[in-house]
Amino acid sequence: MAQTLLQSPPIGLPWVGSLLPLRGVLKCHCSKYLTGAPSRSRSGKYINYYKCQIAGHNNINADKAHNQLHQIWSHLSVPEIIITAIKTKSEELLVHRMKENVAVLSAKRTELEATEIKLKSIEEKFILNQLNFESYSEWHRNLSTQRMQLRSAVDTLTQDENHTFFLLKNNLDLLIDMGKLYQEATLLQKQELIRQGFDNKLYYQNSTYRTPYVMPIFTHNLLTLKQKSLLIMDEFQSKSGQVEATGLLSNQLIDLIYLISTVKVA
């Protein structure tokens, strides 16, 4: 009964799920995920709170938690100089990868052509009764599978790098204003930004957000966040991650860019 009351809004109130994006992604200091629901104040007004299921643990005013997190994202905004560096490095990396892919792509195309010839050959032999049905079926199945795999490899080599490059080029600038980006994201997008940005390890303790991890590209303002009691790192995180972000493109950064490319920013 208590659990139902905690997760459902009072009768007559609109569903507040979209107003509580931290529910199920923000943790209490005890490692349990915080739930969220409106509570009635003494004045009769309903106020949203994030709560831990363990009595005496976190009971956070949702407006306060949201304001703090918005400030955190604003401070995590990536300076333009880093954005420019990433764009430059992404271009260099793309050129390097494309050079490496030329030989591989040529070999795959040659192999694909040979497979196509073999397929045509067994079809001709089957038509001329030079190959029985069982042998034809086995050869055709194996060669068709090989052809499909080779076509996929050729498509990947010719398209993926270009797609990633243009995705980066067209969306990296959104990282300059993370506060706005987070504010305009949908509920699910907000939750995924939190999961990726803090490796699903963001928690709340003593009126402050804490985490043992911040995505390397966002580590430039950690000292400021700590001084303002907005976000505290549990462990020291070296600057090597930031060098990686402005150098070789990490899969984490690419995943983040794919995510923010889906956010509709005015």
ABEGO torsion letter per residue (X at the ends): XAAAAAABBBBGBBBAAAABAABGABBBAAGBBBBBBBBBBAAGBBBBBBBBABBGBBBBBAAAAAAAAAAAAAAABBBAAAAAAAAAAAAAAAAAAAAAAAAAAAAAAAAAAAAAAAAAAAAAAAAAGABBAAAAAAAAAAAAAAAAAAAAAAAAAAAAAAAAAAAAAAAAAAAABAAAAAAABBAAAAAAAAAAAAGGABBBBGGBBBBABBBAAAAAAAAAAAAAGABBBABBBBAAAAAAAABBBBAAAAAAAAAAAABBBX
